Amino acid sequence: MSDPAPALSPISSPWGSPGTVFDRLAGEWSLRRNIEGQATMSGVASFTPLETPDMLKYREEGRIRLADGKEFDGHREYVFERAPNGFVVHFAETPPRLFHAIAIVRDGGTLAGSATHLCTPDTYDSSYRFLPDGSFGIRHVVHGPRKDYLSDTVFSRLG
């Protein structure tokens, strides 16, 4: 008679559940972005708590390299706000302006969410994937008469 198979334990995710992803964003991340056929960027992104509860300031800084080889420094800022099972992303303006709201759901071994933003006349279809290895990715597919590109960014925890 053979030994019984060991019990399988559930896969644990460093992201926890859809309701805990927001809390686990705080801190610093390395970022690598590819804008298909146009540019790449590498740098650092930080999520810093604001005085207002349930808000994180997002700031990225890095080096952008265009397809023609030109390079320059760039940065971008947003404000992330906790929402039930996800978050809302605002442009860092006064007053804040909505970019999109992300409701996170379980998708196999990952957590994921998506949203669409109309920036007349162009449309941004954005998706977020929070992976079992602790990294996450953001993809923006942009279509319209002024813009047409795919941007993929991968974030890995620093430290």
DSSP file with accessible surface (Angstrom, degrees, kcal/mol):
  #  RESIDUE AA STRUCTURE BP1 BP2  ACC     N-H-->O    O-->H-N    N-H-->O    O-->H-N    TCO  KAPPA ALPHA  PHI   PSI    X-CA   Y-CA   Z-CA
    1    1 A M              0   0  238      0, 0.0     2,-0.1     0, 0.0     0, 0.0   0.000 360.0 360.0 360.0 130.7    0.0    0.0    0.0
    2    2 A S        -     0   0  108      1,-0.1     3,-0.1     3,-0.0     0, 0.0  -0.487 360.0 -93.7 -88.2 160.2    1.5    3.4   -1.0
    3    3 A D        -     0   0  147     -2,-0.1    -1,-0.1     1,-0.1     2,-0.0  -0.396  48.5-102.4 -67.7 145.6    1.5    6.5    1.1
    4    4 A P        -     0   0  117      0, 0.0    -1,-0.1     0, 0.0     3,-0.1  -0.333  44.6 -94.1 -66.1 151.7   -1.4    8.9    0.5
    5    5 A A        -     0   0   90      1,-0.1     3,-0.1    -3,-0.1     2,-0.0  -0.366  47.9-101.4 -64.0 142.2   -0.7   11.9   -1.7
    6    6 A P        -     0   0  113      0, 0.0     2,-0.1     0, 0.0    -1,-0.1  -0.358  42.1 -99.8 -65.6 147.9    0.2   15.0    0.3
    7    7 A A        -     0   0  102     -3,-0.1     2,-0.5     1,-0.1     0, 0.0  -0.457  35.9-126.4 -66.7 137.6   -2.6   17.6    0.8
    8    8 A L        -     0   0  168     -2,-0.1    -1,-0.1    -3,-0.1     3,-0.0  -0.748  19.4-143.8 -87.1 130.5   -2.3   20.5   -1.6
    9    9 A S        -     0   0  101     -2,-0.5     3,-0.1     1,-0.1    -1,-0.0  -0.676  28.7 -97.0 -91.9 149.7   -2.3   23.9    0.0
   10   10 A P        -     0   0  120      0, 0.0     2,-0.3     0, 0.0    -1,-0.1  -0.328  43.3-103.2 -63.3 147.0   -4.0   26.8   -1.8
   11   11 A I        -     0   0  151     -3,-0.0     2,-0.4     1,-0.0    -3,-0.0  -0.564  36.7-145.8 -70.5 126.9   -1.7   29.1   -3.7
   12   12 A S        -     0   0  106     -2,-0.3    -1,-0.0    -3,-0.1    -3,-0.0  -0.784   7.6-150.1 -97.3 143.7   -1.1   32.2   -1.8
   13   13 A S    >   -     0   0   23     -2,-0.4     3,-1.5     1,-0.1   120,-0.1  -0.905  18.9-136.1-111.2 139.6   -0.6   35.5   -3.6
   14   14 A P  T 3  S+     0   0   63      0, 0.0    -1,-0.1     0, 0.0   119,-0.1   0.703 108.8  58.7 -64.7 -14.3    1.5   38.4   -2.3
   15   15 A W  T 3  S-     0   0    5      1,-0.3     2,-0.5   116,-0.1     5,-0.2   0.614  90.3-160.8 -88.1 -14.9   -1.5   40.5   -3.4
   16   16 A G    <   -     0   0   23     -3,-1.5    -1,-0.3     4,-0.1    -3,-0.1  -0.566  50.1 -20.4  74.2-120.3   -4.0   38.8   -1.2
   17   17 A S  S >> S-     0   0   49     -2,-0.5     3,-2.0     1,-0.0     4,-0.9  -0.650  73.4 -91.6-118.2 171.7   -7.5   39.4   -2.4
   18   18 A P  G >4 S+     0   0   23      0, 0.0     3,-0.5     0, 0.0     4,-0.4   0.868 126.0  56.5 -53.0 -32.1   -9.1   42.1   -4.6
   19   19 A G  G 34 S+     0   0   31      1,-0.2     4,-0.2    66,-0.2    67,-0.1   0.621 108.0  46.0 -76.9 -11.3   -9.8   44.1   -1.5
   20   20 A T  G <> S+     0   0   36     -3,-2.0     4,-1.2    -5,-0.2    -1,-0.2   0.510  84.2  89.9-109.3  -5.0   -6.1   44.2   -0.4
   21   21 A V  H XX S+     0   0    0     -4,-0.9     3,-0.7    -3,-0.5     4,-0.6   0.927  84.0  56.7 -58.1 -46.1   -4.3   45.1   -3.6
   22   22 A F  H >> S+     0   0    9     -4,-0.4     3,-1.4     1,-0.3     4,-0.5   0.919 106.0  50.3 -53.7 -46.4   -4.5   48.9   -3.0
   23   23 A D  H >4 S+     0   0   82      1,-0.3     3,-0.6    -4,-0.2    -1,-0.3   0.818 106.9  55.2 -62.5 -30.8   -2.7   48.5    0.4
   24   24 A R  H << S+     0   0  100     -4,-1.2    -1,-0.3    -3,-0.7    -2,-0.2   0.473  91.2  73.3 -87.3  -0.2    0.1   46.5   -1.2
   25   25 A L  H <<  +     0   0    1     -3,-1.4    22,-0.3    -4,-0.6    -1,-0.2   0.793  69.8 109.0 -78.5 -29.2    0.9   49.1   -3.8
   26   26 A A    <<  +     0   0   37     -3,-0.6     2,-0.3    -4,-0.5    22,-0.2  -0.155  63.6  38.8 -53.9 137.0    2.5   51.5   -1.3
   27   27 A G  E    S-A   47   0A  30     20,-2.3    20,-2.5     2,-0.0     2,-0.4  -0.787  95.2 -41.0 123.2-163.8    6.3   51.7   -1.7
   28   28 A E  E     -A   46   0A 110    130,-0.3   130,-2.4    -2,-0.3     2,-0.3  -0.852  46.9-176.8-111.8 145.0    8.8   51.9   -4.6
   29   29 A W  E     -AB  45 157A   2     16,-3.0    16,-3.0    -2,-0.4     2,-0.3  -0.972  25.3-127.3-136.0 143.7    8.8   49.9   -7.8
   30   30 A S  E     -AB  44 156A  38    126,-3.2   126,-1.8    -2,-0.3     2,-0.4  -0.678  33.0-156.4 -82.5 149.2   11.1   49.5  -10.8
   31   31 A L  E     -AB  43 155A   1     12,-2.6    12,-2.0    -2,-0.3     2,-0.4  -0.986  19.0-174.0-132.3 143.9    9.3   50.0  -14.0
   32   32 A R  E     -AB  42 154A 172    122,-1.8   122,-2.5    -2,-0.4     2,-0.4  -0.983  14.7-173.9-133.5 121.0   10.0   49.0  -17.6
   33   33 A R  E     -AB  41 153A  20      8,-3.3     8,-2.2    -2,-0.4     2,-0.5  -0.935  12.0-168.0-121.0 140.7    7.7   50.3  -20.3
   34   34 A N  E     -AB  40 152A  79    118,-2.7   118,-2.6    -2,-0.4     2,-0.8  -0.994   4.9-165.5-125.1 121.5    7.5   49.5  -24.0
   35   35 A I  E >>  -AB  39 151A  37      4,-3.2     3,-2.9    -2,-0.5     4,-2.2  -0.938  44.0-107.5-105.1 105.2    5.4   51.7  -26.3
   36   36 A E  T 34 S-     0   0  122    114,-2.4   114,-0.2    -2,-0.8     4,-0.1  -0.004  89.3 -14.7 -45.2 117.5    5.2   49.4  -29.3
   37   37 A G  T 34 S+     0   0   73      1,-0.1    -1,-0.3   112,-0.1     3,-0.1   0.458 132.8  65.5  73.3   0.9    7.3   50.8  -32.2
   38   38 A Q  T <4 S-     0   0   94     -3,-2.9    29,-2.4     1,-0.4     2,-0.3   0.752 101.2 -25.6-121.9 -44.6    7.8   54.2  -30.5
   39   39 A A  E  <  -AC  35  66A  10     -4,-2.2    -4,-3.2    27,-0.3    -1,-0.4  -0.992  38.5-140.4-166.5 164.4    9.7   54.2  -27.3
   40   40 A T  E     -AC  34  65A  65     25,-2.1    25,-2.7    -2,-0.3     2,-0.3  -0.924  16.0-165.6-129.8 160.0   10.9   52.4  -24.1
   41   41 A M  E     -AC  33  64A  12     -8,-2.2    -8,-3.3    -2,-0.3     2,-0.4  -0.991   6.8-176.6-145.4 139.0   11.2   53.7  -20.6
   42   42 A S  E     +AC  32  63A  47     21,-1.7    21,-2.7    -2,-0.3     2,-0.3  -0.991  34.1  98.3-132.1 142.7   13.0   52.4  -17.5
   43   43 A G  E     -AC  31  62A  21    -12,-2.0   -12,-2.6    -2,-0.4     2,-0.4  -0.934  62.9 -59.0 178.4-152.1   12.8   54.0  -14.1
   44   44 A V  E     -AC  30  61A  60     17,-2.6    17,-2.5    -2,-0.3     2,-0.4  -0.964  30.7-164.0-129.5 139.8   11.2   54.1  -10.7
   45   45 A A  E     -AC  29  60A   0    -16,-3.0   -16,-3.0    -2,-0.4     2,-0.4  -0.957   8.7-165.2-120.7 141.8    7.6   54.4   -9.6
   46   46 A S  E     -AC  28  59A  27     13,-2.7    13,-2.1    -2,-0.4     2,-0.5  -0.982  14.2-157.6-130.0 142.4    6.5   55.3   -6.1
   47   47 A F  E     -AC  27  58A   4    -20,-2.5   -20,-2.3    -2,-0.4    11,-0.2  -0.980  22.8-176.4-113.7 112.5    3.1   55.1   -4.4
   48   48 A T  E     - C   0  57A  72      9,-2.6     9,-3.3    -2,-0.5    -2,-0.0  -0.943  27.5-114.9-117.2 128.8    3.2   57.4   -1.4
   49   49 A P  E     - C   0  56A  92      0, 0.0     7,-0.2     0, 0.0     2,-0.2  -0.310  30.3-146.3 -60.2 139.8    0.3   57.8    1.2
   50   50 A L        -     0   0   67      5,-2.1     5,-0.3     2,-0.4     4,-0.1  -0.580  27.5-105.4 -98.2 168.6   -1.4   61.2    1.1
   51   51 A E  S    S+     0   0  200     -2,-0.2    -1,-0.1     2,-0.1     3,-0.0   0.840 104.1  83.0 -63.6 -32.7   -2.8   63.0    4.1
   52   52 A T  S >  S-     0   0   85      1,-0.1     3,-0.9     2,-0.0    -2,-0.4  -0.597  96.3-110.6 -71.0 126.7   -6.3   62.2    2.8
   53   53 A P  T 3  S+     0   0  102      0, 0.0     3,-0.1     0, 0.0    -1,-0.1  -0.228  96.9  19.2 -58.9 148.6   -7.1   58.6    4.0
   54   54 A D  T 3  S+     0   0   81      1,-0.2    28,-2.6    -4,-0.1     2,-0.4   0.759  99.2 115.2  65.0  29.6   -7.3   55.9    1.3
   55   55 A M  E <   - D   0  81A  29     -3,-0.9    -5,-2.1    -5,-0.3     2,-0.4  -0.993  42.3-170.4-130.6 138.9   -5.3   57.9   -1.2
   56   56 A L  E     -CD  49  80A   8     24,-2.9    24,-3.2    -2,-0.4     2,-0.5  -0.993  18.8-137.3-125.9 134.4   -1.8   57.2   -2.8
   57   57 A K  E     -CD  48  79A  76     -9,-3.3    -9,-2.6    -2,-0.4     2,-0.5  -0.795  20.1-155.3 -87.3 127.4    0.2   59.6   -4.9
   58   58 A Y  E     +CD  47  78A   8     20,-3.0    20,-1.9    -2,-0.5     2,-0.4  -0.898  17.9 171.5-103.3 128.8    1.7   57.8   -7.8
   59   59 A R  E     -CD  46  77A  61    -13,-2.1   -13,-2.7    -2,-0.5     2,-0.4  -0.988   9.7-170.9-137.7 131.2    4.9   59.3   -9.4
   60   60 A E  E     +CD  45  76A   5     16,-2.5    16,-1.7    -2,-0.4     2,-0.3  -0.941   4.5 179.5-119.3 143.7    7.1   57.7  -12.0
   61   61 A E  E     +CD  44  75A 103    -17,-2.5   -17,-2.6    -2,-0.4     2,-0.3  -0.993  21.3 121.8-138.7 140.5   10.4   59.0  -13.2
   62   62 A G  E     -CD  43  74A  14     12,-2.2    12,-2.5    -2,-0.3     2,-0.5  -0.986  56.4 -71.7-175.8-174.9   12.7   57.5  -15.7
   63   63 A R  E     -CD  42  73A 101    -21,-2.7   -21,-1.7    -2,-0.3     2,-0.4  -0.889  38.3-156.4-103.9 125.4   14.7   57.6  -18.9
   64   64 A I  E     -CD  41  72A  32      8,-3.3     8,-2.1    -2,-0.5     2,-0.5  -0.861   4.8-166.2-104.3 133.8   12.7   57.5  -22.2
   65   65 A R  E     -CD  40  71A 123    -25,-2.7   -25,-2.1    -2,-0.4     6,-0.2  -0.979  12.2-147.0-122.5 117.0   14.4   56.3  -25.4
   66   66 A L  E >   -C   39   0A  58      4,-3.0     3,-2.3    -2,-0.5   -27,-0.3  -0.368  29.9-105.4 -77.1 162.5   12.6   57.0  -28.6
   67   67 A A  T 3  S+     0   0   79    -29,-2.4   -28,-0.1     1,-0.3    -1,-0.1   0.803 121.2  58.4 -59.3 -28.3   12.7   54.6  -31.6
   68   68 A D  T 3  S-     0   0  104    -30,-0.3    -1,-0.3     2,-0.1   -29,-0.1   0.416 122.9-104.5 -84.0   3.7   15.1   57.0  -33.4
   69   69 A G  S <  S+     0   0   28     -3,-2.3    -2,-0.1     1,-0.3     2,-0.1   0.270  74.7 138.8  96.0 -12.3   17.6   56.7  -30.4
   70   70 A K        -     0   0  137     -5,-0.1    -4,-3.0     1,-0.0     2,-0.3  -0.410  34.7-161.1 -66.4 144.1   16.9   60.1  -28.8
   71   71 A E  E     +D   65   0A  85     -6,-0.2     2,-0.3    -2,-0.1    -6,-0.2  -0.953  18.7 155.0-130.0 148.3   16.8   60.0  -25.0
   72   72 A F  E     -D   64   0A  90     -8,-2.1    -8,-3.3    -2,-0.3     2,-0.3  -0.974  41.4 -97.2-160.9 163.4   15.4   62.2  -22.3
   73   73 A D  E     +D   63   0A 123     -2,-0.3     2,-0.3   -10,-0.2   -10,-0.2  -0.635  42.5 178.4 -84.9 147.6   14.1   62.1  -18.7
   74   74 A G  E     -D   62   0A  15    -12,-2.5   -12,-2.2    -2,-0.3     2,-0.3  -0.959  11.6-174.0-145.6 160.4   10.3   62.0  -18.1
   75   75 A H  E     -D   61   0A 121     -2,-0.3     2,-0.3   -14,-0.2   -14,-0.2  -0.977   2.4-170.8-150.2 163.2    7.8   61.8  -15.3
   76   76 A R  E     -D   60   0A  95    -16,-1.7   -16,-2.5    -2,-0.3     2,-0.3  -0.980   7.1-157.3-153.6 149.1    4.1   61.3  -14.7
   77   77 A E  E     +D   59   0A  61     -2,-0.3    15,-1.0   -18,-0.2     2,-0.3  -0.982  14.3 164.9-134.4 145.5    1.8   61.6  -11.7
   78   78 A Y  E     -DE  58  91A  29    -20,-1.9   -20,-3.0    -2,-0.3     2,-0.5  -0.908  30.5-126.5-140.4 170.0   -1.6   60.2  -10.8
   79   79 A V  E     -DE  57  90A  19     11,-2.5    11,-3.1    -2,-0.3     2,-0.4  -0.994  20.1-156.3-122.1 125.3   -3.6   59.8   -7.6
   80   80 A F  E     -DE  56  89A   5    -24,-3.2   -24,-2.9    -2,-0.5     2,-0.4  -0.870   8.5-165.2-100.0 135.4   -4.9   56.4   -6.7
   81   81 A E  E     -DE  55  88A  73      7,-2.8     7,-2.8    -2,-0.4   -26,-0.2  -0.976  24.5-111.6-124.3 133.7   -8.0   56.2   -4.4
   82   82 A R  E     + E   0  87A  78    -28,-2.6     5,-0.3    -2,-0.4     0, 0.0  -0.316  39.3 174.7 -60.7 140.0   -9.2   53.1   -2.6
   83   83 A A  E >   - E   0  86A  27      3,-2.0     3,-1.9    19,-0.1   -61,-0.2  -0.946  47.5 -73.4-138.2 159.6  -12.5   51.6   -3.8
   84   84 A P  T 3  S-     0   0  123      0, 0.0     3,-0.1     0, 0.0   -65,-0.1  -0.367 118.5  -7.8 -56.6 124.2  -14.3   48.5   -2.8
   85   85 A N  T 3  S+     0   0   96      1,-0.2    19,-3.3    18,-0.1     2,-0.3   0.828 141.2   8.6  55.7  39.1  -12.3   45.6   -4.4
   86   86 A G  E <  S-EF  83 103A   2     -3,-1.9    -3,-2.0    17,-0.2     2,-0.3  -0.975  81.7 -90.6 164.9-145.8  -10.1   47.9   -6.4
   87   87 A F  E     -EF  82 102A   1     15,-1.9    15,-3.4    -2,-0.3     2,-0.4  -0.979  16.6-125.6-159.9 163.1   -9.1   51.6   -6.9
   88   88 A V  E     -EF  81 101A  25     -7,-2.8    -7,-2.8    -2,-0.3     2,-0.5  -0.950  22.1-147.3-115.2 136.0   -9.9   54.7   -8.8
   89   89 A V  E     -EF  80 100A   1     11,-3.4    10,-2.9    -2,-0.4    11,-1.6  -0.926  16.3-172.9-108.7 127.0   -7.1   56.5  -10.7
   90   90 A H  E     -EF  79  98A  27    -11,-3.1   -11,-2.5    -2,-0.5     8,-0.2  -0.896  30.7-110.2-114.4 147.5   -7.3   60.3  -11.0
   91   91 A F  E     -EF  78  97A  36      6,-3.4     2,-2.2    -2,-0.3     6,-0.9  -0.525  41.2-110.2 -67.0 143.3   -5.1   62.6  -13.0
   92   92 A A  S    S+     0   0   45    -15,-1.0     2,-0.3    -2,-0.2    -1,-0.1  -0.496  76.9 121.9 -80.6  74.0   -3.0   64.6  -10.6
   93   93 A E        -     0   0   83     -2,-2.2   -14,-0.0     4,-0.1    -3,-0.0  -0.848  69.4 -84.3-127.4 166.4   -4.8   67.9  -11.2
   94   94 A T  S    S+     0   0  149     -2,-0.3    -2,-0.1     1,-0.2     3,-0.0  -0.973 125.0  23.6-118.8 114.8   -6.6   70.4   -9.0
   95   95 A P  S    S-     0   0  104      0, 0.0    -1,-0.2     0, 0.0     0, 0.0   0.674 113.6-113.9 -74.0 160.0   -9.4   69.4   -8.8
   96   96 A P        -     0   0   74      0, 0.0     2,-0.4     0, 0.0    -4,-0.1  -0.266  28.7-149.3 -59.6 144.2   -8.6   65.8   -9.5
   97   97 A R  E     -F   91   0A 112     -6,-0.9    -6,-3.4    -3,-0.0     2,-0.1  -0.956  21.3-107.0-120.1 135.9  -10.1   64.4  -12.8
   98   98 A L  E     +F   90   0A  96     -2,-0.4    -8,-0.2    -8,-0.2     3,-0.1  -0.371  34.7 171.7 -64.9 130.3  -11.1   60.8  -13.2
   99   99 A F  E     -     0   0A   8    -10,-2.9     2,-0.3     1,-0.4    -9,-0.2   0.797  65.3 -45.1 -94.9 -60.9   -8.9   58.6  -15.5
  100  100 A H  E     -F   89   0A   5    -11,-1.6   -11,-3.4    17,-0.1     2,-0.4  -0.986  42.6-123.0-165.9 163.5  -10.6   55.3  -14.7
  101  101 A A  E     -F   88   0A  58     -2,-0.3     2,-0.6   -13,-0.2   -13,-0.2  -0.957  24.1-155.3-113.9 132.1  -12.0   53.0  -12.0
  102  102 A I  E     -F   87   0A   4    -15,-3.4   -15,-1.9    -2,-0.4     2,-0.6  -0.938   6.3-166.6-114.6 115.6  -10.6   49.5  -11.7
  103  103 A A  E     -F   86   0A  68     -2,-0.6    11,-0.4    11,-0.5     2,-0.4  -0.905  21.9-142.5 -96.4 123.8  -12.6   46.7  -10.1
  104  104 A I        +     0   0    6    -19,-3.3     2,-0.3    -2,-0.6     9,-0.2  -0.741  23.3 175.2 -96.2 135.4  -10.3   43.8   -9.4
  105  105 A V  E     -G  112   0A  89      7,-3.1     7,-2.9    -2,-0.4     2,-0.3  -0.895  37.5 -97.0-130.9 161.1  -11.4   40.2   -9.9
  106  106 A R  E     -G  111   0A 139     -2,-0.3     2,-0.3     5,-0.2     5,-0.2  -0.631  35.0-178.4 -78.8 133.9   -9.6   36.8   -9.6
  107  107 A D  E >   -G  110   0A  84      3,-3.1     3,-1.7    -2,-0.3     2,-0.2  -0.790  60.7 -66.0-134.8  86.3   -8.4   35.5  -13.0
  108  108 A G  T 3  S-     0   0   65     -2,-0.3    -1,-0.2     1,-0.3     0, 0.0  -0.493 117.9 -13.0  66.4-127.0   -6.8   32.1  -12.4
  109  109 A G  T 3  S+     0   0   43     -2,-0.2    -1,-0.3    -3,-0.1     2,-0.2   0.381 130.5  67.7 -87.3   5.2   -3.6   32.7  -10.4
  110  110 A T  E <  S-G  107   0A  14     -3,-1.7    -3,-3.1    21,-0.1     2,-0.4  -0.733  74.2-129.1-117.9 168.7   -3.7   36.4  -10.9
  111  111 A L  E     +GH 106 130A   0     19,-2.0    19,-3.4    -2,-0.2     2,-0.3  -0.948  37.4 174.7-112.1 140.4   -5.8   39.4   -9.9
  112  112 A A  E     +GH 105 129A  11     -7,-2.9    -7,-3.1    -2,-0.4     2,-0.3  -0.980  17.0 174.3-148.4 156.4   -6.9   41.6  -12.8
  113  113 A G  E     - H   0 128A   8     15,-2.0    15,-3.2    -2,-0.3     2,-0.3  -0.982   7.3-168.8-157.5 158.6   -9.1   44.6  -13.7
  114  114 A S  E     + H   0 127A  84    -11,-0.4   -11,-0.5    -2,-0.3     2,-0.3  -0.973   5.5 175.7-149.1 162.9   -9.8   46.8  -16.7
  115  115 A A  E     - H   0 126A  20     11,-2.3    11,-3.1    -2,-0.3     2,-0.4  -0.977  22.3-129.1-160.8 162.5  -11.5   50.0  -17.7
  116  116 A T  E     - H   0 125A  90     -2,-0.3     2,-0.4     9,-0.2     9,-0.2  -0.955  17.0-167.8-121.1 139.0  -12.0   52.3  -20.7
  117  117 A H  E     - H   0 124A  25      7,-2.7     7,-3.1    -2,-0.4     2,-0.7  -0.996  12.3-147.3-128.2 126.0  -11.4   56.0  -20.7
  118  118 A L  E     + H   0 123A 108     -2,-0.4     2,-0.6     5,-0.2     5,-0.2  -0.847  16.2 178.2 -93.8 115.4  -12.6   58.3  -23.5
  119  119 A C  E >   - H   0 122A  38      3,-3.1     3,-2.9    -2,-0.7    -2,-0.0  -0.812  55.8 -89.2-113.7  80.6  -10.2   61.2  -24.0
  120  120 A T  T 3  S+     0   0  108     -2,-0.6     3,-0.1     1,-0.4    24,-0.0  -0.017 110.1   8.9 -42.5 125.3  -12.1   62.7  -26.9
  121  121 A P  T 3  S+     0   0   59      0, 0.0    -1,-0.4     0, 0.0     2,-0.2  -0.965 126.4  61.2 -97.6  10.4  -11.5   61.8  -29.7
  122  122 A D  E <   -H  119   0A   0     -3,-2.9    -3,-3.1    22,-0.2     2,-0.4  -0.612  65.9-141.7-100.3 157.9   -9.2   58.9  -28.5
  123  123 A T  E     -HI 118 143A  45     20,-3.2    20,-2.3    -5,-0.2     2,-0.6  -0.962   5.0-157.6-121.6 133.5  -10.1   55.8  -26.4
  124  124 A Y  E     -HI 117 142A  26     -7,-3.1    -7,-2.7    -2,-0.4     2,-0.7  -0.951   3.4-168.4-109.2 117.2   -7.8   54.2  -23.8
  125  125 A D  E     -HI 116 141A  67     16,-2.8    16,-2.8    -2,-0.6     2,-0.4  -0.941  18.8-172.3-102.9 114.1   -8.5   50.6  -22.9
  126  126 A S  E     -HI 115 140A   3    -11,-3.1   -11,-2.3    -2,-0.7     2,-0.4  -0.872  11.6-175.8-114.5 141.1   -6.5   49.9  -19.8
  127  127 A S  E     -HI 114 139A  41     12,-2.4    12,-2.7    -2,-0.4     2,-0.4  -0.993   8.0-159.6-136.5 143.8   -5.9   46.6  -18.0
  128  128 A Y  E     -HI 113 138A   6    -15,-3.2   -15,-2.0    -2,-0.4     2,-0.4  -0.965   5.2-170.9-120.5 137.8   -4.0   45.8  -14.8
  129  129 A R  E     -HI 112 137A  99      8,-2.2     8,-2.4    -2,-0.4     2,-0.7  -0.989   8.3-160.7-133.2 123.6   -2.7   42.3  -13.8
  130  130 A F  E     -HI 111 136A   1    -19,-3.4   -19,-2.0    -2,-0.4     6,-0.2  -0.918  23.8-150.3-106.2 111.7   -1.3   41.5  -10.4
  131  131 A L    >   -     0   0   53      4,-2.2     3,-2.2    -2,-0.7   -21,-0.1  -0.464  22.9-115.9 -93.8 155.9    0.9   38.4  -10.7
  132  132 A P  T 3  S+     0   0   62      0, 0.0    -1,-0.1     0, 0.0   -22,-0.1   0.730 111.9  64.0 -60.0 -22.9    1.7   35.7   -8.2
  133  133 A D  T 3  S-     0   0  127   -120,-0.1     3,-0.1     2,-0.1  -120,-0.0   0.449 120.6-104.6 -82.6   2.6    5.4   36.6   -8.2
  134  134 A G  S <  S+     0   0   16     -3,-2.2    23,-0.1     1,-0.4     2,-0.1   0.332  86.9 112.4  94.2  -8.7    4.5   40.0   -6.6
  135  135 A S        -     0   0    8     21,-0.1    -4,-2.2    22,-0.0    -1,-0.4  -0.388  48.2-159.1 -85.9 171.6    5.0   42.1   -9.8
  136  136 A F  E     -IJ 130 155A   3     19,-1.9    19,-3.2    -6,-0.2     2,-0.3  -0.983   3.2-149.7-148.7 160.7    2.2   43.8  -11.7
  137  137 A G  E     -IJ 129 154A  18     -8,-2.4    -8,-2.2    -2,-0.3     2,-0.4  -0.965   2.7-159.3-132.1 149.4    1.6   45.1  -15.2
  138  138 A I  E     -IJ 128 153A  14     15,-2.3    15,-2.6    -2,-0.3     2,-0.4  -0.999  10.5-170.2-126.6 130.4   -0.5   47.9  -16.8
  139  139 A R  E     -IJ 127 152A 105    -12,-2.7   -12,-2.4    -2,-0.4     2,-0.5  -0.982   3.0-169.8-121.8 129.8   -1.4   47.8  -20.5
  140  140 A H  E     -IJ 126 151A  21     11,-2.6    11,-2.8    -2,-0.4     2,-0.6  -0.989   3.5-167.4-117.7 122.4   -3.0   50.7  -22.3
  141  141 A V  E     -IJ 125 150A  39    -16,-2.8   -16,-2.8    -2,-0.5     2,-0.5  -0.959  15.3-167.3-106.2 116.1   -4.3   50.1  -25.8
  142  142 A V  E     +IJ 124 149A   0      7,-3.1     7,-1.9    -2,-0.6     2,-0.4  -0.928  10.8 172.4-114.4 126.9   -5.0   53.6  -27.3
  143  143 A H  E     +I  123   0A  97    -20,-2.3   -20,-3.2    -2,-0.5     5,-0.2  -0.987  22.5  92.0-133.2 143.2   -7.0   54.1  -30.5
  144  144 A G  S    S-     0   0   34      3,-0.4   -22,-0.2    -2,-0.4    -2,-0.0  -0.913  80.5 -69.3 160.7-177.8   -8.3   57.2  -32.2
  145  145 A P  S    S+     0   0  107      0, 0.0    -1,-0.1     0, 0.0     3,-0.1   0.779 129.0  34.5 -71.8 -23.6   -7.5   59.8  -34.8
  146  146 A R  S    S+     0   0  161      1,-0.2     2,-0.4    -3,-0.1    -2,-0.0   0.750 123.8  32.0-100.0 -29.0   -4.7   61.4  -32.8
  147  147 A K        +     0   0   75      2,-0.0    -3,-0.4   -24,-0.0    -1,-0.2  -0.985  49.8 166.6-134.6 143.9   -3.2   58.4  -31.0
  148  148 A D        +     0   0  108     -2,-0.4     2,-0.3    -5,-0.2    -5,-0.2  -0.728  34.7 111.6-156.0  97.0   -2.8   54.8  -31.9
  149  149 A Y  E     - J   0 142A  55     -7,-1.9    -7,-3.1    -2,-0.2     2,-0.4  -0.988  53.4-124.7-160.8 167.8   -0.4   52.7  -29.8
  150  150 A L  E     - J   0 141A  26     -2,-0.3  -114,-2.4    -9,-0.2     2,-0.5  -0.990  23.4-168.3-121.6 124.5    0.1   49.9  -27.2
  151  151 A S  E     -BJ  35 140A   5    -11,-2.8   -11,-2.6    -2,-0.4     2,-0.5  -0.974   3.5-175.0-117.1 123.0    1.9   50.6  -24.0
  152  152 A D  E     -BJ  34 139A  48   -118,-2.6  -118,-2.7    -2,-0.5     2,-0.4  -0.982   3.0-176.6-117.8 127.1    3.0   47.8  -21.7
  153  153 A T  E     -BJ  33 138A   3    -15,-2.6   -15,-2.3    -2,-0.5     2,-0.4  -0.987   8.3-162.6-125.8 132.9    4.5   48.5  -18.3
  154  154 A V  E     -BJ  32 137A  80   -122,-2.5  -122,-1.8    -2,-0.4     2,-0.4  -0.955   7.5-160.9-114.4 131.6    5.9   45.9  -15.9
  155  155 A F  E     -BJ  31 136A   1    -19,-3.2   -19,-1.9    -2,-0.4     2,-0.4  -0.947   7.0-174.8-114.8 133.0    6.5   46.9  -12.2
  156  156 A S  E     -B   30   0A  52   -126,-1.8  -126,-3.2    -2,-0.4   -21,-0.1  -0.992  34.0-104.9-127.7 135.8    8.7   44.9   -9.8
  157  157 A R  E     -B   29   0A 112     -2,-0.4     2,-0.3  -128,-0.2  -128,-0.2  -0.265  31.4-138.6 -60.5 133.6    9.1   45.7   -6.1
  158  158 A L              0   0   70   -130,-2.4  -130,-0.3     1,-0.2    -1,-0.1  -0.743 360.0 360.0 -88.9 148.0   12.3   47.5   -5.1
  159  159 A G              0   0  126     -2,-0.3    -1,-0.2  -130,-0.0    -2,-0.1   0.671 360.0 360.0  83.9 360.0   14.1   46.4   -1.9
